[in-house]
Amino acid sequence: MISIVIRAKNEEQYLGEVIRALLAQDESEEFEILVLDSGSADRTLEIARSLPVRIEEIPARSFTFGRALNLGMKLAQGRIIVYVSAHCTPTTHAWLRELVTPLRQEPTKVATYGRQEPRPGTNPFEEGGLYNAFPADTTRSPAALFSNANCAIRRHVLEARPFDEALEFAEDLVWRLQFKSQQICYVPSASVYHTHPLNLRYWSHRFRSDAIATLRMKQTYGIDNPYVNIHTGRYSTVRDVLAGAVHQFRYFRSRQYYRLMPMIPLFEGMRVLSFARGLHEGRKLTKNQVCQSVESGIIPRETKDPSSV
């Protein structure tokens, strides 16, 4: 059996579309659909209950992406666990079959991940990044090393190496970097439509969380985030804003998104400043955690200097 696990919170816009697309898959092996809801206040649960899926509710206060992913695996019955976000709609009826085929054919593969296509015009700021991260074929290597928004993983692998439940973000990247590149397979034919709304508050939180996760990755695992460079200083900040703005202007012009061009400086400034804020908060949090550990005796005073973190 294959288990498809969907994490959801306030996903009424696309959840019904996603589930119906899953139910229409032409996969011959039996599969189940499990929806994990973490405190939706809209029609998400109503929509899920109207369709033939299993539903589990989890407290919003204890939610982390990693914890929900691990719980989904434990509740699932399948030998292969497929994770798909509640707003990721498969583009074809062959999506599931394409996604799991490498795991059936190649015993050395531990996981696959599929393509993510933007919903045209929904969020031009995200479009270019998705096209770069998830190419349409294998003639070009994907910029994204992995994503649990659209992936399949062997159950026994997840049992042995679960997701980090403490990370606020980038739990899938940390999980992926435990494996060799040849153990993970990119499947462009297993594509979904995936776009986040153009909401500055959402993106500000996301960029801030990216920065905190970057520091946690380095501190806990000794892993450098391959997607970002950590800069300090005003010059680096201004340079990043300008570089991002130039890239976006070129992309918007090529796609004729002229109406949204005035937003580019605002978005790029918010991106860089939110990331810088996350770095500041992450370093402060790290120092406080070390200080608390020293006071409690977990870390001997003579072996750890909080200022060195």
VOZAVEX-521284 format. One record per residue (C-alpha): residue in one letter; x, y, z; residue number from 1. Coordinates in Angstrom, 1 decimal, padded with zeros to 4 digits, always signed. Layout:
{residu = a; X = X; Y = Y; Z = Z; num = NUM};
...
# end
This chain:
{residu = m; X = +000.0; Y = +000.0; Z = +000.0; num = 1};
{residu = i; X = +001.0; Y = +003.6; Z = -000.6; num = 2};
{residu = s; X = +000.0; Y = +006.3; Z = +001.9; num = 3};
{residu = i; X = -000.4; Y = +009.9; Z = +000.8; num = 4};
{residu = v; X = -000.1; Y = +012.3; Z = +003.8; num = 5};
{residu = i; X = -001.4; Y = +015.9; Z = +003.5; num = 6};
{residu = r; X = -000.6; Y = +018.5; Z = +006.1; num = 7};
{residu = a; X = -003.3; Y = +021.2; Z = +006.2; num = 8};
{residu = k; X = -004.3; Y = +024.3; Z = +008.1; num = 9};
{residu = n; X = -006.8; Y = +026.8; Z = +006.5; num = 10};
{residu = e; X = -006.4; Y = +025.2; Z = +003.1; num = 11};
{residu = e; X = -010.0; Y = +025.5; Z = +001.8; num = 12};
{residu = q; X = -008.9; Y = +027.2; Z = -001.4; num = 13};
{residu = y; X = -007.2; Y = +024.1; Z = -003.0; num = 14};
{residu = l; X = -007.7; Y = +021.1; Z = -000.7; num = 15};
{residu = g; X = -010.8; Y = +019.8; Z = -002.5; num = 16};
{residu = e; X = -009.1; Y = +020.2; Z = -005.9; num = 17};
{residu = v; X = -006.0; Y = +018.4; Z = -004.5; num = 18};
{residu = i; X = -007.8; Y = +015.5; Z = -003.0; num = 19};
{residu = r; X = -010.0; Y = +015.0; Z = -006.1; num = 20};
{residu = a; X = -006.8; Y = +015.0; Z = -008.3; num = 21};
{residu = l; X = -005.3; Y = +012.3; Z = -005.9; num = 22};
{residu = l; X = -008.4; Y = +010.2; Z = -006.1; num = 23};
{residu = a; X = -008.2; Y = +010.3; Z = -009.9; num = 24};
{residu = q; X = -004.7; Y = +008.8; Z = -010.1; num = 25};
{residu = d; X = -004.3; Y = +005.8; Z = -012.3; num = 26};
{residu = e; X = -002.0; Y = +003.9; Z = -009.9; num = 27};
{residu = s; X = -002.8; Y = +000.2; Z = -009.8; num = 28};
{residu = e; X = -001.5; Y = -000.3; Z = -006.2; num = 29};
{residu = e; X = -003.9; Y = +000.4; Z = -003.4; num = 30};
{residu = f; X = -003.4; Y = +003.8; Z = -001.8; num = 31};
{residu = e; X = -004.8; Y = +005.7; Z = +001.1; num = 32};
{residu = i; X = -005.1; Y = +009.5; Z = +001.7; num = 33};
{residu = l; X = -004.5; Y = +010.9; Z = +005.2; num = 34};
{residu = v; X = -005.2; Y = +014.5; Z = +006.0; num = 35};
{residu = l; X = -003.5; Y = +015.9; Z = +009.1; num = 36};
{residu = d; X = -005.3; Y = +019.2; Z = +010.2; num = 37};
{residu = s; X = -003.6; Y = +021.5; Z = +012.7; num = 38};
{residu = g; X = -006.4; Y = +023.8; Z = +013.8; num = 39};
{residu = s; X = -008.1; Y = +025.0; Z = +010.7; num = 40};
{residu = a; X = -010.6; Y = +027.8; Z = +011.2; num = 41};
{residu = d; X = -012.0; Y = +027.8; Z = +007.7; num = 42};
{residu = r; X = -013.8; Y = +025.1; Z = +005.7; num = 43};
{residu = t; X = -010.8; Y = +022.8; Z = +005.4; num = 44};
{residu = l; X = -012.2; Y = +020.1; Z = +007.7; num = 45};
{residu = e; X = -015.7; Y = +020.3; Z = +006.1; num = 46};
{residu = i; X = -014.1; Y = +019.8; Z = +002.7; num = 47};
{residu = a; X = -012.0; Y = +016.9; Z = +003.9; num = 48};
{residu = r; X = -015.0; Y = +015.2; Z = +005.6; num = 49};
{residu = s; X = -016.9; Y = +015.3; Z = +002.3; num = 50};
{residu = l; X = -014.4; Y = +013.2; Z = +000.6; num = 51};
{residu = p; X = -013.1; Y = +009.6; Z = +001.1; num = 52};
{residu = v; X = -010.0; Y = +010.3; Z = +003.2; num = 53};
{residu = r; X = -008.8; Y = +009.7; Z = +006.7; num = 54};
{residu = i; X = -008.6; Y = +012.7; Z = +008.9; num = 55};
{residu = e; X = -006.5; Y = +013.3; Z = +012.0; num = 56};
{residu = e; X = -006.6; Y = +016.5; Z = +014.0; num = 57};
{residu = i; X = -003.4; Y = +017.7; Z = +015.8; num = 58};
{residu = p; X = -003.1; Y = +020.6; Z = +018.2; num = 59};
{residu = a; X = -001.9; Y = +023.8; Z = +016.5; num = 60};
{residu = r; X = +000.2; Y = +024.7; Z = +019.6; num = 61};
{residu = s; X = +002.4; Y = +021.7; Z = +019.2; num = 62};
{residu = f; X = +002.8; Y = +021.9; Z = +015.5; num = 63};
{residu = t; X = +006.1; Y = +021.8; Z = +013.6; num = 64};
{residu = f; X = +006.5; Y = +020.6; Z = +010.1; num = 65};
{residu = g; X = +008.8; Y = +017.8; Z = +011.2; num = 66};
{residu = r; X = +006.5; Y = +016.6; Z = +013.9; num = 67};
{residu = a; X = +003.5; Y = +016.5; Z = +011.6; num = 68};
{residu = l; X = +005.5; Y = +014.6; Z = +008.9; num = 69};
{residu = n; X = +006.7; Y = +012.0; Z = +011.5; num = 70};
{residu = l; X = +003.2; Y = +011.6; Z = +012.9; num = 71};
{residu = g; X = +001.8; Y = +011.1; Z = +009.4; num = 72};
{residu = m; X = +004.2; Y = +008.3; Z = +008.8; num = 73};
{residu = k; X = +003.3; Y = +006.7; Z = +012.1; num = 74};
{residu = l; X = -000.4; Y = +006.9; Z = +011.4; num = 75};
{residu = a; X = +000.0; Y = +005.7; Z = +007.8; num = 76};
{residu = q; X = -000.3; Y = +002.1; Z = +006.7; num = 77};
{residu = g; X = +001.8; Y = +002.2; Z = +003.5; num = 78};
{residu = r; X = +005.2; Y = +000.9; Z = +002.7; num = 79};
{residu = i; X = +005.8; Y = +004.1; Z = +000.8; num = 80};
{residu = i; X = +004.9; Y = +007.4; Z = +002.3; num = 81};
{residu = v; X = +004.0; Y = +010.2; Z = -000.1; num = 82};
{residu = y; X = +003.9; Y = +013.7; Z = +001.2; num = 83};
{residu = v; X = +002.1; Y = +016.4; Z = -000.7; num = 84};
{residu = s; X = +001.1; Y = +019.9; Z = +000.5; num = 85};
{residu = a; X = -002.6; Y = +020.7; Z = +000.7; num = 86};
{residu = h; X = -002.2; Y = +023.3; Z = -002.0; num = 87};
{residu = c; X = -000.2; Y = +021.2; Z = -004.4; num = 88};
{residu = t; X = -002.4; Y = +019.9; Z = -007.2; num = 89};
{residu = p; X = -001.0; Y = +017.0; Z = -009.3; num = 90};
{residu = t; X = -001.0; Y = +018.1; Z = -013.0; num = 91};
{residu = t; X = -001.7; Y = +014.6; Z = -014.4; num = 92};
{residu = h; X = -003.4; Y = +011.3; Z = -013.5; num = 93};
{residu = a; X = +000.0; Y = +009.6; Z = -013.7; num = 94};
{residu = w; X = +001.6; Y = +011.8; Z = -011.0; num = 95};
{residu = l; X = +001.6; Y = +009.1; Z = -008.3; num = 96};
{residu = r; X = +002.8; Y = +006.3; Z = -010.5; num = 97};
{residu = e; X = +005.6; Y = +008.5; Z = -011.8; num = 98};
{residu = l; X = +006.6; Y = +009.6; Z = -008.3; num = 99};
{residu = v; X = +006.9; Y = +006.0; Z = -006.9; num = 100};
{residu = t; X = +008.3; Y = +004.2; Z = -009.9; num = 101};
{residu = p; X = +012.0; Y = +004.8; Z = -009.1; num = 102};
{residu = l; X = +011.5; Y = +003.3; Z = -005.6; num = 103};
{residu = r; X = +010.0; Y = +000.2; Z = -007.2; num = 104};
{residu = q; X = +012.7; Y = -000.2; Z = -009.8; num = 105};
{residu = e; X = +015.8; Y = +000.9; Z = -007.9; num = 106};
{residu = p; X = +016.4; Y = -000.6; Z = -004.4; num = 107};
{residu = t; X = +019.2; Y = +001.9; Z = -003.7; num = 108};
{residu = k; X = +016.9; Y = +004.9; Z = -004.0; num = 109};
{residu = v; X = +015.5; Y = +006.0; Z = -000.6; num = 110};
{residu = a; X = +013.3; Y = +008.9; Z = -001.8; num = 111};
{residu = t; X = +012.0; Y = +010.8; Z = -004.8; num = 112};
{residu = y; X = +010.7; Y = +014.3; Z = -005.3; num = 113};
{residu = g; X = +008.7; Y = +015.8; Z = -008.1; num = 114};
{residu = r; X = +008.5; Y = +019.0; Z = -010.1; num = 115};
{residu = q; X = +006.6; Y = +022.0; Z = -008.7; num = 116};
{residu = e; X = +005.1; Y = +024.3; Z = -011.3; num = 117};
{residu = p; X = +003.8; Y = +027.8; Z = -010.4; num = 118};
{residu = r; X = +000.1; Y = +028.7; Z = -010.9; num = 119};
{residu = p; X = +000.6; Y = +031.3; Z = -013.7; num = 120};
{residu = g; X = +000.1; Y = +034.9; Z = -012.6; num = 121};
{residu = t; X = -000.7; Y = +034.0; Z = -009.0; num = 122};
{residu = n; X = +002.7; Y = +035.1; Z = -007.5; num = 123};
{residu = p; X = +005.3; Y = +036.3; Z = -010.0; num = 124};
{residu = f; X = +007.8; Y = +036.8; Z = -007.3; num = 125};
{residu = e; X = +007.9; Y = +033.0; Z = -006.7; num = 126};
{residu = e; X = +007.5; Y = +031.9; Z = -010.4; num = 127};
{residu = g; X = +011.1; Y = +032.3; Z = -011.5; num = 128};
{residu = g; X = +012.4; Y = +030.6; Z = -008.5; num = 129};
{residu = l; X = +010.2; Y = +027.5; Z = -009.1; num = 130};
{residu = y; X = +011.2; Y = +027.2; Z = -012.7; num = 131};
{residu = n; X = +014.8; Y = +027.3; Z = -011.7; num = 132};
{residu = a; X = +014.4; Y = +025.0; Z = -008.8; num = 133};
{residu = f; X = +012.3; Y = +022.4; Z = -010.6; num = 134};
{residu = p; X = +013.2; Y = +022.1; Z = -014.3; num = 135};
{residu = a; X = +010.8; Y = +020.4; Z = -016.7; num = 136};
{residu = d; X = +013.2; Y = +017.6; Z = -017.6; num = 137};
{residu = t; X = +016.5; Y = +016.0; Z = -016.6; num = 138};
{residu = t; X = +018.7; Y = +017.9; Z = -019.1; num = 139};
{residu = r; X = +019.3; Y = +020.4; Z = -016.3; num = 140};
{residu = s; X = +020.0; Y = +019.6; Z = -012.7; num = 141};
{residu = p; X = +017.3; Y = +020.9; Z = -010.3; num = 142};
{residu = a; X = +018.4; Y = +023.8; Z = -008.0; num = 143};
{residu = a; X = +016.2; Y = +022.3; Z = -005.3; num = 144};
{residu = l; X = +017.9; Y = +019.4; Z = -003.6; num = 145};
{residu = f; X = +014.6; Y = +018.1; Z = -002.2; num = 146};
{residu = s; X = +011.1; Y = +019.1; Z = -001.1; num = 147};
{residu = n; X = +008.5; Y = +017.4; Z = +001.1; num = 148};
{residu = a; X = +005.8; Y = +019.4; Z = -000.6; num = 149};
{residu = n; X = +005.8; Y = +016.7; Z = -003.3; num = 150};
{residu = c; X = +007.9; Y = +013.6; Z = -002.5; num = 151};
{residu = a; X = +007.8; Y = +009.8; Z = -001.8; num = 152};
{residu = i; X = +010.0; Y = +008.1; Z = +000.9; num = 153};
{residu = r; X = +010.4; Y = +004.5; Z = +001.9; num = 154};
{residu = r; X = +008.7; Y = +003.9; Z = +005.2; num = 155};
{residu = h; X = +011.6; Y = +002.0; Z = +006.8; num = 156};
{residu = v; X = +013.9; Y = +004.9; Z = +005.9; num = 157};
{residu = l; X = +011.7; Y = +007.4; Z = +007.7; num = 158};
{residu = e; X = +011.5; Y = +005.1; Z = +010.7; num = 159};
{residu = a; X = +015.3; Y = +005.0; Z = +010.9; num = 160};
{residu = r; X = +015.8; Y = +008.7; Z = +010.1; num = 161};
{residu = p; X = +012.7; Y = +010.8; Z = +011.0; num = 162};
{residu = f; X = +012.5; Y = +014.5; Z = +010.3; num = 163};
{residu = d; X = +013.9; Y = +016.9; Z = +012.9; num = 164};
{residu = e; X = +010.8; Y = +018.0; Z = +014.9; num = 165};
{residu = a; X = +012.5; Y = +021.0; Z = +016.5; num = 166};
{residu = l; X = +013.3; Y = +022.9; Z = +013.3; num = 167};
{residu = e; X = +010.8; Y = +025.6; Z = +012.4; num = 168};
{residu = f; X = +011.7; Y = +025.5; Z = +008.8; num = 169};
{residu = a; X = +014.0; Y = +023.6; Z = +006.3; num = 170};
{residu = e; X = +013.4; Y = +020.2; Z = +008.0; num = 171};
{residu = d; X = +013.2; Y = +018.6; Z = +004.5; num = 172};
{residu = l; X = +016.6; Y = +020.0; Z = +003.5; num = 173};
{residu = v; X = +018.3; Y = +018.8; Z = +006.8; num = 174};
{residu = w; X = +016.7; Y = +015.4; Z = +006.2; num = 175};
{residu = r; X = +017.9; Y = +015.2; Z = +002.6; num = 176};
{residu = l; X = +021.5; Y = +016.1; Z = +003.4; num = 177};
{residu = q; X = +021.8; Y = +012.9; Z = +005.4; num = 178};
{residu = f; X = +021.9; Y = +011.0; Z = +002.2; num = 179};
{residu = k; X = +024.1; Y = +010.8; Z = -000.9; num = 180};
{residu = s; X = +022.8; Y = +012.5; Z = -004.0; num = 181};
{residu = q; X = +022.5; Y = +009.2; Z = -005.9; num = 182};
{residu = q; X = +020.0; Y = +007.9; Z = -003.2; num = 183};
{residu = i; X = +017.5; Y = +010.7; Z = -004.0; num = 184};
{residu = c; X = +015.8; Y = +010.9; Z = -007.4; num = 185};
{residu = y; X = +014.2; Y = +014.0; Z = -009.0; num = 186};
{residu = v; X = +011.2; Y = +013.0; Z = -011.1; num = 187};
{residu = p; X = +010.1; Y = +016.0; Z = -013.3; num = 188};
{residu = s; X = +007.2; Y = +014.0; Z = -014.7; num = 189};
{residu = a; X = +005.6; Y = +013.8; Z = -011.3; num = 190};
{residu = s; X = +004.6; Y = +017.5; Z = -011.3; num = 191};
{residu = v; X = +002.2; Y = +019.5; Z = -009.1; num = 192};
{residu = y; X = +001.0; Y = +023.1; Z = -009.3; num = 193};
{residu = h; X = +002.4; Y = +024.9; Z = -006.2; num = 194};
{residu = t; X = +002.2; Y = +028.6; Z = -005.5; num = 195};
{residu = h; X = +002.1; Y = +030.6; Z = -002.3; num = 196};
{residu = p; X = +000.0; Y = +033.7; Z = -002.3; num = 197};
{residu = l; X = +001.6; Y = +037.1; Z = -002.7; num = 198};
{residu = n; X = +001.2; Y = +038.1; Z = +000.9; num = 199};
{residu = l; X = +004.0; Y = +040.2; Z = +002.4; num = 200};
{residu = r; X = +003.3; Y = +039.1; Z = +005.9; num = 201};
{residu = y; X = +003.6; Y = +035.4; Z = +005.0; num = 202};
{residu = w; X = +006.8; Y = +036.0; Z = +003.0; num = 203};
{residu = s; X = +008.3; Y = +038.1; Z = +005.8; num = 204};
{residu = h; X = +007.7; Y = +035.2; Z = +008.2; num = 205};
{residu = r; X = +009.1; Y = +032.7; Z = +005.8; num = 206};
{residu = f; X = +012.4; Y = +034.6; Z = +005.1; num = 207};
{residu = r; X = +012.8; Y = +035.2; Z = +008.9; num = 208};
{residu = s; X = +012.3; Y = +031.4; Z = +009.5; num = 209};
{residu = d; X = +014.7; Y = +030.6; Z = +006.7; num = 210};
{residu = a; X = +017.4; Y = +032.5; Z = +008.5; num = 211};
{residu = i; X = +016.7; Y = +030.9; Z = +011.9; num = 212};
{residu = a; X = +016.7; Y = +027.5; Z = +010.3; num = 213};
{residu = t; X = +020.0; Y = +028.2; Z = +008.6; num = 214};
{residu = l; X = +021.7; Y = +028.9; Z = +012.0; num = 215};
{residu = r; X = +020.1; Y = +025.9; Z = +013.6; num = 216};
{residu = m; X = +021.3; Y = +023.7; Z = +010.7; num = 217};
{residu = k; X = +024.9; Y = +024.9; Z = +011.3; num = 218};
{residu = q; X = +024.8; Y = +024.7; Z = +015.1; num = 219};
{residu = t; X = +023.1; Y = +021.3; Z = +015.4; num = 220};
{residu = y; X = +024.3; Y = +019.4; Z = +012.3; num = 221};
{residu = g; X = +027.3; Y = +021.4; Z = +011.1; num = 222};
{residu = i; X = +025.4; Y = +021.8; Z = +007.7; num = 223};
{residu = d; X = +025.8; Y = +025.0; Z = +005.6; num = 224};
{residu = n; X = +022.6; Y = +026.0; Z = +004.0; num = 225};
{residu = p; X = +023.4; Y = +025.5; Z = +000.2; num = 226};
{residu = y; X = +020.6; Y = +027.9; Z = -000.8; num = 227};
{residu = v; X = +021.8; Y = +031.1; Z = +001.0; num = 228};
{residu = n; X = +024.9; Y = +033.0; Z = +001.8; num = 229};
{residu = i; X = +025.0; Y = +034.7; Z = +005.3; num = 230};
{residu = h; X = +026.2; Y = +038.3; Z = +004.9; num = 231};
{residu = t; X = +026.6; Y = +041.0; Z = +007.5; num = 232};
{residu = g; X = +027.0; Y = +044.7; Z = +007.1; num = 233};
{residu = r; X = +025.2; Y = +047.4; Z = +005.3; num = 234};
{residu = y; X = +027.1; Y = +047.0; Z = +002.0; num = 235};
{residu = s; X = +026.1; Y = +043.3; Z = +001.7; num = 236};
{residu = t; X = +022.5; Y = +044.2; Z = +002.5; num = 237};
{residu = v; X = +022.2; Y = +046.9; Z = -000.1; num = 238};
{residu = r; X = +024.0; Y = +044.6; Z = -002.7; num = 239};
{residu = d; X = +021.5; Y = +041.8; Z = -002.0; num = 240};
{residu = v; X = +018.5; Y = +044.1; Z = -002.4; num = 241};
{residu = l; X = +019.8; Y = +045.5; Z = -005.7; num = 242};
{residu = a; X = +020.8; Y = +042.1; Z = -007.1; num = 243};
{residu = g; X = +017.4; Y = +040.6; Z = -006.2; num = 244};
{residu = a; X = +015.6; Y = +043.6; Z = -007.7; num = 245};
{residu = v; X = +017.5; Y = +043.5; Z = -011.0; num = 246};
{residu = h; X = +016.7; Y = +039.8; Z = -011.3; num = 247};
{residu = q; X = +013.0; Y = +040.3; Z = -010.6; num = 248};
{residu = f; X = +012.8; Y = +043.3; Z = -013.0; num = 249};
{residu = r; X = +014.2; Y = +041.1; Z = -015.8; num = 250};
{residu = y; X = +011.9; Y = +038.3; Z = -015.1; num = 251};
{residu = f; X = +008.8; Y = +040.5; Z = -014.8; num = 252};
{residu = r; X = +009.7; Y = +042.2; Z = -018.1; num = 253};
{residu = s; X = +010.1; Y = +038.9; Z = -019.9; num = 254};
{residu = r; X = +006.7; Y = +037.8; Z = -018.6; num = 255};
{residu = q; X = +005.0; Y = +041.2; Z = -019.1; num = 256};
{residu = y; X = +004.1; Y = +041.6; Z = -015.4; num = 257};
{residu = y; X = +004.3; Y = +045.3; Z = -015.7; num = 258};
{residu = r; X = +001.6; Y = +046.1; Z = -013.2; num = 259};
{residu = l; X = +003.5; Y = +044.5; Z = -010.3; num = 260};
{residu = m; X = +006.9; Y = +046.0; Z = -011.1; num = 261};
{residu = p; X = +006.5; Y = +048.9; Z = -008.6; num = 262};
{residu = m; X = +006.3; Y = +046.2; Z = -005.8; num = 263};
{residu = i; X = +009.8; Y = +044.8; Z = -006.6; num = 264};
{residu = p; X = +011.9; Y = +047.2; Z = -004.4; num = 265};
{residu = l; X = +009.4; Y = +046.6; Z = -001.5; num = 266};
{residu = f; X = +009.5; Y = +042.9; Z = -001.8; num = 267};
{residu = e; X = +013.3; Y = +042.6; Z = -002.2; num = 268};
{residu = g; X = +013.9; Y = +045.0; Z = +000.7; num = 269};
{residu = m; X = +011.5; Y = +043.0; Z = +002.9; num = 270};
{residu = r; X = +013.2; Y = +039.7; Z = +001.8; num = 271};
{residu = v; X = +016.7; Y = +040.9; Z = +002.8; num = 272};
{residu = l; X = +015.6; Y = +042.7; Z = +006.0; num = 273};
{residu = s; X = +013.4; Y = +039.8; Z = +007.2; num = 274};
{residu = f; X = +016.3; Y = +037.4; Z = +006.6; num = 275};
{residu = a; X = +018.7; Y = +039.7; Z = +008.5; num = 276};
{residu = r; X = +016.1; Y = +039.9; Z = +011.4; num = 277};
{residu = g; X = +016.0; Y = +036.1; Z = +011.5; num = 278};
{residu = l; X = +019.7; Y = +035.9; Z = +011.7; num = 279};
{residu = h; X = +019.8; Y = +038.4; Z = +014.6; num = 280};
{residu = e; X = +017.0; Y = +036.6; Z = +016.4; num = 281};
{residu = g; X = +018.5; Y = +033.2; Z = +015.8; num = 282};
{residu = r; X = +021.9; Y = +034.2; Z = +017.1; num = 283};
{residu = k; X = +020.3; Y = +035.8; Z = +020.2; num = 284};
{residu = l; X = +018.3; Y = +032.7; Z = +020.8; num = 285};
{residu = t; X = +021.3; Y = +030.5; Z = +020.4; num = 286};
{residu = k; X = +023.2; Y = +032.6; Z = +023.0; num = 287};
{residu = n; X = +020.3; Y = +032.5; Z = +025.4; num = 288};
{residu = q; X = +020.1; Y = +028.8; Z = +025.1; num = 289};
{residu = v; X = +023.8; Y = +028.4; Z = +025.8; num = 290};
{residu = c; X = +023.6; Y = +030.7; Z = +028.8; num = 291};
{residu = q; X = +020.6; Y = +028.7; Z = +030.2; num = 292};
{residu = s; X = +022.5; Y = +025.5; Z = +029.7; num = 293};
{residu = v; X = +025.5; Y = +026.9; Z = +031.5; num = 294};
{residu = e; X = +023.4; Y = +028.0; Z = +034.4; num = 295};
{residu = s; X = +021.6; Y = +024.7; Z = +034.7; num = 296};
{residu = g; X = +025.0; Y = +022.8; Z = +034.6; num = 297};
{residu = i; X = +024.3; Y = +021.0; Z = +031.3; num = 298};
{residu = i; X = +027.3; Y = +022.8; Z = +029.8; num = 299};
{residu = p; X = +030.3; Y = +023.3; Z = +032.2; num = 300};
{residu = r; X = +031.2; Y = +027.0; Z = +032.6; num = 301};
{residu = e; X = +034.8; Y = +026.4; Z = +031.7; num = 302};
{residu = t; X = +034.1; Y = +024.7; Z = +028.4; num = 303};
{residu = k; X = +031.6; Y = +027.0; Z = +026.7; num = 304};
{residu = d; X = +031.6; Y = +030.7; Z = +026.2; num = 305};
{residu = p; X = +028.2; Y = +032.0; Z = +025.0; num = 306};
{residu = s; X = +029.9; Y = +034.8; Z = +023.0; num = 307};
{residu = s; X = +031.5; Y = +032.2; Z = +020.8; num = 308};
{residu = v; X = +028.3; Y = +030.8; Z = +019.4; num = 309};
# end
